[in-house]
Amino acid sequence: MSESLLINLSIIILFLPLAGFIKVVLFGKKFPKLYLLEVAIISIAFALSVFVMYSKLAYYNTKDIIGAFTWISTGNAPFSDVLNIELGIKIDNVTVIMLFVVNLISMLVHIYSIEYMRGDKRYTRYFSYLGIFTFSMLGIVLTHNLLMMYIFWELVGLSSYLLIGFWFEKKSAADAAKKAFIVNRIGDIGMFIGILILFTSYKTFTFDTIFAQIAAGNLPFGSSAWLTAAGILVFMGAVGKSAQFPLHVWLPDAMEGPTPVSALIHAATMVAAGVYLVTRIFVMLTADAMLVIAVVGAFTSLIAATIALTQNDIKKVLAYSTVSQLGYMIMSLGVGAYVFAFFHLVTHAFFKACLFLGSGSVIHSMHHEQDIRNMGGLKKKMPVTYWTFLISTIAISGVPLTSGFLSKDGILAGTLAFGKLTGHWLIPIIGFTVAALTAFYMFRLVILTFHGEPRDHHKFDHAHESPLVMIAPLAVLATLSIFIFYTPNPLSPDAGWFMSSWVKTPEQVTPVDTRFDFLKPSAENIHGGHHGEIVHSVLYTETMHWAHYPAMILSLVVAGLGILTAFMFYQWKKINVDKLIENKFTNALYRGSLNKWKIDEAYDATAINGTLQTGSGLSWFDQKIVDGAVNGSARLTRIVSKISGWFDTYAVDGFVNFTAFFSGFIGLSFRKLQTGKVQTYIVLVVFSVIILLLFFKPF
């Protein structure tokens, strides 16, 4: 298996969805069945990604494969540094795993959409948009440099805009698309500035070259503060794409798009891009940058989980669940649990895609009903949807024998290790609290949707199991949420560390000595003052192994309490929810959660209305000051022009005309003397002589 073959196959995988997009968007109206070409192309891309992943892990497990060429070179141009900008791809273990995940979920969404979107007036256009979306995400996965990543980053933003606002005739969908696009631009500005800092310092966009320069001690502008700033600024791109606080507000509104699109966005494309970005730049993050990332992730996971507790739209519950789980991943990266952050990205992709497609199956069966208060009893009508939805719910809740248990256990162990080594115990407390809340709101969703008696008998009577083309992807994704695909022993401390053989661990990839500065006090006591990065990473790894069983036990306890509380509230009804929320204190909390803590309203009052007021002020300034100055200048110009015109007409032209008149008058006067007769001239001469003799007497 040659490296060039893997590079060529990866390029083919990248451009296959783009080829499908071009074909369908150009000829889709003429050939209505052409959408099947897009489905076939994605299926081929998935098959190739399986082959590439197997070949890379089997034959080049410890080697990165890079294919690149020089795109722009300034050579020896005068008055400039030699500048070479490369375009290329990097195939490492993280890349091939993400290729598998993105193409698998994209393929399943394509297949699912055949039935779900049937009858839509823009049916073929929908599939073409799915193709460009997949192409954009694959570009982010495969690139080996920041420039290409930013290009594909913006393409992902464009694709999400097209798909979120697919039903643009609905005002809510059009507004949601604009909101997603604008909010993401805010994060992207920070990312762009961070990229410029790195490019200005290292004259390259290539990841490995930048990391090597940092490892050699060549910091941006000679300062670790600039390196911290660059890391946080690039992370801002992930804050936007992965919907981290305070830029999380776009993701719940993105539910206005078709449900299969929601599954693709929440599982494998747009929101996954942010976590993937932080995973890629993890090796350049300083301790301060990591702390910022950990705090942002922890707060996001908590605030989103509290909002999900009370939402009644089935897709909104899952949307806030996604925001919370993304916060988990970001928090994991911030505390140094690099492997488990990526592990959870993979496992979450499968069970969250299953949950969204399962919700789509319910919505499809209930004639586009999305309020879970109008559901109930669907377990009898939709058994396959129910069991796959339940398996994915168990996985996201962190119940043993599921993939979610493995990855969440690792994240929680990482937060415990972080707390022990740094004294920042608030982050692990938030982590375990969110685990309990997740189990509660997810089982609340299952119980209200599938258990009990139907609350809308008319829609329930017409409900039915979805067609095979829709439930088959659910079965695949639910199966991938079982532990056996990841480890043979789910209770071992090393159960989740299977990815360590695929994904490089921090001690292998960390070039920044300051990365584990927060471990130095402990390292001095344990390792005699040796502060090398490997010592610190090994110390962190040892502490994580210590934290495994406490984290596992605590996670089981909090998940169990969350599930038990959900059953007591909604299944067994031991606690009257309506009476509980009538309490003054609990009602305030309930209203705050239901209204999403008024974060959107706060944006309306500040960023939006403030912008409008600023716009009104600027409009007044424009009309009164700028336009006043322009209009005043115009009036002054007219007055000056009139004065100038009068002076030109009466002074200048008058003088010229008078000169001409006087010359003409003189000419007319003397013309009479010019008779042409010699006699007359002799007489005038004689007369002139006499006059001269009379007035000038000679001596």
Disulfide bonds with the S-S distance in Angstrom:
none
